[in-house]
Amino acid sequence: MPLSEQEQRLLDEMERHLMSHDADVVTAPSRALSYRNIVYGSILVLAGLGALVAGVSIGFNTGFLGIAIGVLGFLFMVTGVVLAVTPMKGSARPSSSSA
């Protein structure tokens, strides 16, 4: 469904306002994710998941040891996710300013 003339004018006005007043947000450099961090983070998540499952299965027989392994597995999983979404250091993408 196409926009009416009034809606199109309002949209254009909002866009101009955003570009003029929030230029620092629009042109802020974004940081690239590291492929290496994603791979290592995924490996940590999988290892943590394995430890969590092992801890649950061991926990039925030994109690505290199973809980400790499960908690350690959960911490591995959280660390893996944080590592995977952490951007590379010093890898700010160059802003494409065409003037």
N, C-alpha and C positions, 0 to 999 in steps of 0.2 A: 504494500500500500504506500503510494508516494506521499511525501510531506506536502502540506499546504504551503502557500507563499509565506504566511505568517510564521509557521513553524520553521521553515527554511531560514527566514530572516533571523529568528530567535537563535537558531542553531549557529548561524554564521557569527552573530554577535557574541555568543558565548565562547566560540572558538577564538575570536579576536581578543576577547578579554583574557582568556587563559594564556594565549601566546604572549600578550604584552605584560601581564602581571606575574605570571608564573614561569617566566623564561628560564629561571635557574633550575626549576624542577624538570622542565621539558628537556633541557640540554645537559642535565647531570650525567656524567659518565657512569656507565654500568660496569660492573666487574664480571669478568668471565669465570665460569666454573672450570675447575681443573679436571680433565679426564682422569688423571692419575688419582685425584682425591675421590672421584666417584667410584672408581674400581676398588680402591682400598676400603672405602666406606662400605661398599656392597659386600666385600669379603668379610669385614667385621660384623655386619648385620647378620650374614649367614652363619658365621661362627657363633655369634651370640644366640641366635635362634637354636642352633644345635645344642649349645650349653644349657639353654633354658629347658628344652625338651629332656635332655639328659638329667638335669637337676630335678625335674618333676618326676621322672621315672625312678631315679635313685631315692628321691625323698620319701617314697612310700616305705622303703626298707630301713634307711639310716636316719632319717629325720633332719638333723641340723646340717649335715654335709650336703644333702639335696637342696635345702633352702639356700645355702651359701653358693652352690654352683648355679642355681637358678637366678639369684640376684646378680651374680657376676656376669651371667649370660645377658641379662637385661641391660646391665651397664655397658657391655660390649655393643649391644644393639643401639643404644642411645648415642654412644661415641661414634659408631659407624655412620649414623644418620647426620650427626653434626659435622663430621669430616666430609661427607659427600656433598653437603650443601654449602660448605665454606668456600668462598671465592679464592682464587689464586692471589698471592701477595704481589703487589706492584704490577698488576695486569689490567690497569684501567684501559678500556678501549678508547682509542682516539676519537674525539668528537668530530663528526662530519659536518663542518661548517662550510657551506658553499655560499660565498658572498660575491 
